[in-house]
Amino acid sequence: QVQMVQSGPEVKKPGASVRVSCKASGYTFTTYYIHWVRQAPGQGLEWMGIVNPSGGDTTYAQRFQGRVTMTRDTSTRTVYMELSGLRSDDTAVYYCARFDYGWGGHDHWGQGTLVTVSS
Amino acid sequence: QSVLTQPPSVSAAPGQKVTILCSGSSSNIGNDDVSWYQQLPGTAPKLLICDNNKRPSGTPDRFSASKSGTSASLGITGLQTGDEATYYCGTWDRSLSVRNWVFGGGTKLTVL
């Protein structure tokens, strides 16, 4: 079965960087794009960007450009999201989600990774 | 401020029906398909409806959706306490030079 397993919670100081991983299994890794979505405490879903596991090409939401980098490692079937210049308002749960263009939606999600930014 | 507008909350009694609206523009809903997600408290979102009105396997037929012009709606009939969740609409937005995905602000459903 399809699974998206993310790395564990992180606590970072302001100005630091964080890298969250998302390991995919149960399907052909290079066939589906992966989106990253975050959710601040008590807030809604915020789209961060997308990575193509096949070619590695990316599209980032404008508000994160210059601070976010999404990469993939096809040998380990893992995608990564790195966010730099962390601020307190980056405290959120970060999700990876597989996008199925056939269905037109995010059909499998990781369990979420809590990133806490605090001095 | 979300590009897609949803009411912050809706409520109804068990067994009743509720409709959640999602309003957008020609840059998003007007030109692309809409999907809906259900997020139960403390869990990751789950795809509920895709391609405007298609139910993935596992989505009960109590859930339905439609799209007209630049708006979409999600309907839930026979409400159950287990339906208490936050519901999000989502679609592609073309207002920038590249397509970005956008979510609505979310609607919290309370089953009284």
Interface residues (C-beta under 8 A of the other chain):
Chain A: H35 V37 G44 L45 E46 W47 I50 T59 A61 Q62 Y95 A97 D100 W103 G104 G105 H106 D107 W109 G110 Q111 G112
Chain B: S2 D33 S35 Y37 Q39 A44 P45 K46 L47 I49 C50 D51 K54 P56 T86 Y88 G90 L96 V98 R99 N100 W101 V102 F103 G104 G105 G106
